[in-house]
């Protein structure tokens, strides 16, 4: 009697080696489960969400990105009383102090504006750009281009300035010899509604004055 068990086992091994897949191998090499797919999707969405957050989140101090220009003077202990009538300010132009109860509407003015109203606007976060009345027209146009469209900037001529252009905000001031000085844009970027603003969020419209469109 001839035994065939060894032959059958050998054939089974040959079949497996020849490309046949055992049940265990099929289970290991099959498609991923629904739980695996869900986990991968969750991880991908989480990573993508983190990337979007770090790219689009606002900076806690957006003005600081412009860099603080050199030569900025700072002033402290400024009064904030509402008064009527004329106020004598120690700075030219003023950088803060007692002021009129009505603020000046931000924008471009072809004529001088009242100190008392402009100071109130600076209390709300406005930057006040002033220039000598005899500044050449091309330089005035340069200043207008620099401030146009900025909601918290006032531009006006100012007699008796110590330099051709002076940029002021509440408690800070920068004297400039040129309308095209890049420090002007830095000053606006840092101090328009900057951290020194006593009343951030207060309006710079709905007050007094008719700026140019």
Backbone torsions as a table, in degrees:
resi	resn	phi	psi	omega
1	UNK	NA	129.9	-176.3
2	UNK	-96.5	127.2	177.4
3	UNK	-84.0	138.0	-177.1
4	UNK	-116.3	3.6	-175.5
5	UNK	-62.8	-45.2	-179.7
6	UNK	-62.6	-38.9	179.4
7	UNK	-64.8	-41.6	-179.8
8	UNK	-64.5	-42.0	179.3
9	UNK	-63.5	-40.2	179.7
10	UNK	-64.2	-41.3	178.4
11	UNK	-63.0	-37.5	179.0
12	UNK	-63.6	-43.2	177.9
13	UNK	-63.2	-42.1	178.9
14	UNK	-62.5	-38.9	-179.6
15	UNK	-65.0	-39.5	-179.5
16	UNK	-67.7	-42.9	179.3
17	UNK	-68.2	-26.8	-176.3
18	UNK	-78.5	2.2	176.6
19	UNK	125.6	-10.3	176.8
20	UNK	-69.6	144.9	-176.9
21	UNK	-110.3	128.5	177.4
22	UNK	-72.9	161.7	178.5
23	UNK	-56.3	-39.4	-179.7
24	UNK	-66.0	-45.3	179.9
25	UNK	-63.3	-39.1	179.5
26	UNK	-63.6	-38.0	-179.4
27	UNK	-67.7	-39.8	-178.5
28	UNK	-71.3	-34.3	-175.5
29	UNK	-97.5	10.2	-178.0
30	UNK	-79.2	-172.3	-179.8
31	UNK	-68.8	148.4	178.9
32	UNK	-66.2	152.8	-178.2
33	UNK	-74.5	167.9	178.8
34	UNK	-63.3	-34.6	179.0
35	UNK	-65.4	-39.7	179.0
36	UNK	-64.4	-44.8	179.4
37	UNK	-62.1	-43.5	-179.7
38	UNK	-62.2	-40.6	-180.0
39	UNK	-64.2	-41.9	178.8
40	UNK	-63.5	-42.3	179.6
41	UNK	-62.6	-43.3	179.8
42	UNK	-61.9	-43.7	-179.9
43	UNK	-63.6	-43.8	180.0
44	UNK	-62.5	-44.2	179.6
45	UNK	-65.4	-37.5	179.5
46	UNK	-64.6	-46.2	179.6
47	UNK	-63.5	-42.8	179.0
48	UNK	-63.4	-39.9	178.1
49	UNK	-62.8	-41.9	177.2
50	UNK	-62.0	-41.9	-179.9
51	UNK	-62.6	-44.4	179.0
52	UNK	-63.2	-40.5	-179.2
53	UNK	-61.9	-48.1	-176.0
54	UNK	-71.8	-24.1	178.2
55	UNK	-80.5	-38.9	-171.3
56	UNK	-102.0	-8.8	-176.4
57	UNK	-64.7	140.8	178.1
58	UNK	-72.5	147.7	177.1
59	UNK	-72.2	138.7	178.4
60	UNK	-64.1	-22.8	177.6
61	UNK	-133.5	75.8	-173.9
62	UNK	-60.8	-31.0	-177.0
63	UNK	-68.6	-28.7	-174.6
64	UNK	-65.5	-20.6	-178.6
65	UNK	-64.3	-26.2	-179.1
66	UNK	-74.7	-19.8	-177.6
67	UNK	84.7	133.3	178.9
68	UNK	-75.9	123.0	-178.9
69	UNK	-70.0	153.6	178.0
70	UNK	-73.2	149.9	176.2
71	UNK	92.2	3.8	-179.9
72	UNK	-72.7	127.6	174.5
73	UNK	-94.4	142.9	179.6
74	UNK	-118.5	148.3	-178.2
75	UNK	-136.2	139.0	-176.6
76	UNK	-125.9	174.9	178.3
77	UNK	55.5	47.4	-179.4
78	UNK	-90.1	132.7	178.4
79	UNK	-67.1	155.8	179.6
80	UNK	-131.9	25.2	-178.5
81	UNK	-72.3	148.0	172.3
82	UNK	-91.6	124.2	-177.6
83	UNK	-134.5	162.1	174.7
84	UNK	-108.9	150.3	178.4
85	UNK	89.4	-168.4	-174.2
86	UNK	-78.3	145.0	176.5
87	UNK	-124.6	132.6	174.7
88	UNK	-88.5	113.2	-178.9
89	UNK	-100.4	143.1	-179.5
90	UNK	-76.8	-17.8	179.9
91	UNK	-106.5	155.1	177.3
92	UNK	-127.5	106.2	-5.8
93	UNK	-75.9	171.9	-178.6
94	UNK	-68.5	157.2	178.5
95	UNK	-118.9	8.1	-178.6
96	UNK	152.6	-179.3	-179.8
97	UNK	120.0	-171.0	177.7
98	UNK	-58.0	147.8	-173.6
99	UNK	-154.8	169.9	179.2
100	UNK	-66.9	146.9	179.4
101	UNK	-63.7	-19.5	-178.9
102	UNK	-104.9	129.9	180.0
103	UNK	-84.4	161.5	177.3
104	UNK	-88.3	134.8	176.2
105	UNK	-65.7	132.3	-179.7
106	UNK	-68.5	150.9	180.0
107	UNK	146.4	-166.7	-176.2
108	UNK	-101.0	126.7	-179.9
109	UNK	-119.8	132.0	178.9
110	UNK	-81.7	-11.7	-177.8
111	UNK	-127.5	160.3	178.9
112	UNK	-58.4	149.8	179.4
113	UNK	-117.1	164.7	-178.2
114	UNK	-73.1	132.1	178.2
115	UNK	-54.9	-45.2	-171.3
116	UNK	-63.0	-34.8	177.9
117	UNK	-78.6	-38.1	179.4
118	UNK	-65.4	-37.2	178.2
119	UNK	-63.2	-37.4	176.9
120	UNK	-62.7	-38.6	177.5
121	UNK	-63.8	-39.0	177.8
122	UNK	-65.1	-32.4	175.3
123	UNK	-61.0	-28.7	178.5
124	UNK	-86.3	-3.4	178.0
125	UNK	112.9	7.5	-178.3
126	UNK	-78.0	147.8	168.0
127	UNK	-99.4	130.8	-178.2
128	UNK	-109.2	111.9	177.9
129	UNK	-97.7	120.4	179.8
130	UNK	-119.8	152.6	-179.9
131	UNK	-145.9	155.7	179.0
132	UNK	-64.0	140.7	-178.4
133	UNK	-59.6	-25.2	-179.8
134	UNK	-93.0	14.2	177.1
135	UNK	-61.3	133.9	-179.4
136	UNK	-54.9	146.5	-176.8
137	UNK	-55.6	-41.3	177.9
138	UNK	-61.0	-34.2	178.3
139	UNK	-70.9	-38.0	176.1
140	UNK	-62.0	-41.6	178.0
141	UNK	-62.4	-36.7	177.5
142	UNK	-62.4	-42.1	178.0
143	UNK	-65.9	-40.3	179.3
144	UNK	-62.8	-41.4	177.7
145	UNK	-64.2	-32.8	-177.0
146	UNK	-72.0	-26.8	-174.7
147	UNK	-109.8	-14.5	-175.5
148	UNK	-61.7	133.3	179.1
149	UNK	87.9	-6.2	178.6
150	UNK	-90.5	120.4	-169.7
151	UNK	-72.0	-17.2	-176.7
152	UNK	-124.5	49.1	177.0
153	UNK	-134.8	136.5	174.2
154	UNK	-114.7	134.2	176.0
155	UNK	-125.2	128.0	-179.9
156	UNK	-159.4	152.8	172.0
157	UNK	-70.8	155.6	-177.1
158	UNK	-150.3	112.0	179.9
159	UNK	-66.8	145.0	173.2
160	UNK	80.5	19.8	178.6
161	UNK	-67.4	150.1	178.0
162	UNK	-74.4	-20.5	177.3
163	UNK	-139.1	165.2	-177.7
164	UNK	-56.2	-35.0	-178.7
165	UNK	-136.0	137.9	176.0
166	UNK	-133.7	128.5	176.5
167	UNK	-105.2	129.4	-177.4
168	UNK	-131.8	148.6	169.4
169	UNK	-145.6	174.5	-176.0
170	UNK	-59.0	113.7	176.2
171	UNK	82.3	1.7	-179.1
172	UNK	-141.1	152.4	179.9
173	UNK	-155.3	145.8	-180.0
174	UNK	-135.9	123.8	177.3
175	UNK	-92.5	134.2	-176.4
176	UNK	-127.2	144.2	178.9
177	UNK	-97.4	-7.8	-177.2
178	UNK	-142.0	142.3	177.8
179	UNK	-70.3	-20.5	-178.0
180	UNK	-97.8	9.6	179.2
181	UNK	-62.8	125.1	-179.4
182	UNK	-64.4	-15.4	178.0
183	UNK	-64.3	-23.5	179.2
184	UNK	-63.2	-46.4	178.7
185	UNK	-63.6	-37.0	176.8
186	UNK	-63.8	-42.0	-179.5
187	UNK	-62.2	-47.7	179.0
188	UNK	-60.4	-44.3	-178.8
189	UNK	-62.1	-32.7	-178.1
190	UNK	-84.5	-36.1	-167.0
191	UNK	-113.4	-7.9	172.5
192	UNK	-68.7	110.8	-173.0
193	UNK	53.2	37.8	-177.4
194	UNK	-78.4	-177.3	-176.0
195	UNK	-65.7	-16.8	179.8
196	UNK	-84.3	-4.0	-176.9
197	UNK	-66.9	122.8	179.5
198	UNK	-67.3	-35.8	-177.0
199	UNK	-126.8	69.7	180.0
200	UNK	-62.7	138.3	-179.8
201	UNK	93.8	-14.0	176.8
202	UNK	-70.1	152.7	-172.0
203	UNK	-75.5	159.1	171.6
204	UNK	-124.2	28.3	174.5
205	UNK	-145.2	167.1	-178.7
206	UNK	80.5	11.3	178.4
207	UNK	-103.6	-124.5	-178.3
208	UNK	-117.7	150.4	176.7
209	UNK	107.1	149.9	-179.5
210	UNK	-125.6	84.8	179.9
211	UNK	-68.3	161.4	177.2
212	UNK	-65.2	147.3	177.4
213	UNK	-68.7	NA	NA
